Amino acid sequence: MATAIYGGSFNPFHQGHLALGQWLVRKGLVDELWFMVSPQNPLKPADGLLADSVRLHLARLAVGRRKGLRVSDFEFGLPRPSFMVDTLSALREAYPEREFVLVVGADNWLDFSHWHKPDEILRRHRLLVYPRPGYDLDEASLPDGVQLVATPLLDISSTQIRQAIAADPSYDGAGLAPRVWAEIKRHHYYF
């Protein structure tokens, strides 16, 4: 069984994350996809990062019971900072019957050489790279085991959403699942 791992802060989880996961499963590129909520990406600042449990809860609200999609807190039990190479190693040990496939955006692929032990990840796992606005990739330059997938290009980011919430009192939750937006408003997250 091919299980995609799509890691991220998901601060907050938005409709672009959901659309990407659904597309990869629907197209049969993987059997299922796990949104791996990261306690702290070692390559990103922690400023404005909601608590782990809150981000996990918001992601679960957004994903619900959609077929083939799951929100995972697996990294919460691993040492910090969260290095994907360690997460994948722990996943292989915990679920030896699964093939884990890593999903990253074009922006992360262009920065992949700065990840912790990127060669080990490439040696042990297939990667699916999805397009991101402003990050062009030459598919012919990708190494074996790395596939550029023609997912719809959604120009939405968690950073944009956080900035819109903080700056615009009339922001209406565009890009967020209604249940996620209701929870953000109720608890005044990002305000």
N, C-alpha and C positions, 0 to 999 in steps of 0.2 A: 504494500500500500504506500503510495507516494503522498507524504504529508508535507505541505508547504509551511515554512516558518516565516512569518512576516513580523519582525520585531520592530518595536518603536515605543516612544514615550506615550503616544496617543494622548496628547495634552492640548485639546481634547480629541477623542475619537470622532471622526467626521464621515460624511457620506462618501467621500472619495476613497477612504479606506475600505468601506463596505463594498462599494462598486468594484474595486480592484479584486477583492477576495472572491466575490461572486463570479466575476468574469473568468478568473483563472480556473475555478472549479467547473463552471458551466462549459468551458471550452475543453475540458478534459486534460488540461496540462498537469493537474494534480487531482488526487482523489478527495482531499480535504485540505483546509487551510486553518492554521492556528495563528491567531493574532497574539503574539507574545509580548505582553505588557512588560516593559523594561523598568526596573527600579531607577536606573540612572545610566544613560548613554555616556560612556567615558569621553566621547568626542563632542559632547554638547554641554553648555552650562546648565546648572540646576535652577537658575532664576525663574521664578514663576511656575515651577513644577508642582502640580497638585500632589497630594499624598498618594502613595501607591494604591491604597485601597479605594480611593475616590476614582482614580483613572481606570482601575479595573472595573469598578461598578458602572461607570459611564460607558465603557466599551461593551460590557455585557448588556446594558440597556439597548444600545444601538444594534447589536448583533441578534439579540433575542434567540430564537430557535431555528435560525435559518440553516437549511440543509447544507452540510459540508463545511460549515464554519464554526469555529470555537474560539473563545477568548481564554487565554491561559495565563496563570500566575506562576508558572514553572520556575521562572527566574527569581522569584521572590525568595526561594529557598537556597539560592546559590550565593557564593561569596560575591562581594561587591568590590570594585565596579563590575558591571555585567559585560563580559567579553563574549561575543557571539561564538567564538571558537570553543569556549568552555561550555556554553549553553548547548551547543550541538553535540559535544562529547557526552555531556550528561544525558541528553535526550537519547542518543544511541544506546547508552547503557540501560536506561530505564525502559526503552521500547525497542528492543533489538529486531523485532519483526517489521519495523517500519523503515522506509527510505525517506530521509529528511532532505527537503529541497529548500534552499534559502531564496527568499524573495527580497529584492532591494530595488530602490529607485535609481534612475540614471545618475542622480546627484551623488548617491552613496557609492555607486560603482566607480565613479570618477575619483572618489576618495578612498577606495577600497584598499589600496596599497598601504594606507596609514592605519588600517585596522590591526588589531592584535593577531598575529599569526595568519595573515591572509592566505599564504600558500597552503597551509594545512586545511583551511576551509575548502579551497579549490580542489585539493587532492581527494577530499572525502565526500564532497557534496556537489550536486548540480546547483546552478544559480539561474534564476529567472530575473531578468532586469526589465523593469517597466519604464516607459518614458516619463520625463518630467519637463515641464516648460522651462526653456532656457538651457537645457543640458542635452546637447546633441552627441550622439554616439555613432561611431562607424562600426556597423555590425561585423564587417570583415575583420576588424581588429580584435574581436573578442576571442579569448582562448577557448579551447575545447571544454565542454561542460557548462559554458555560460551562454545563455540564450536570451536575445532581445525579444520581448513579447509585445505584440502590437495591441496593447490594451488601449482603451479610449484615453485620450489625454485630458485629464481633469485638472483645471487650474484652481486648485483649492489646497490650502495648507492650514495646519493647526495654528501656526504663527499668525497667519492672516486673521483667523477667527478670533484668537485671543486679543489681537490689536483692535479689531472691530468692536468687540464687546467692551473693551476698556475705553475706547474713544467715542463711541456713538451710542447715546442713551436710547436711540430709536432702533438699534440693531434688532432684527427680528429672528435671529437664529438660523439664517440662511446657511446651508451646508451641513446642518446638524439634524439628526433625527429628532422629531418632536419631543420624545421622552427625555432625550439628552438635554435639549434646550430647557425644558421645564425644570429639570434637576439643577442645571447651572443657575437658572434664575432663582430657584427656591433657596439655594445656599450661597448665592452671590459670588460664585466662582468667577475669577478673572475680572471682577468689577473693582 
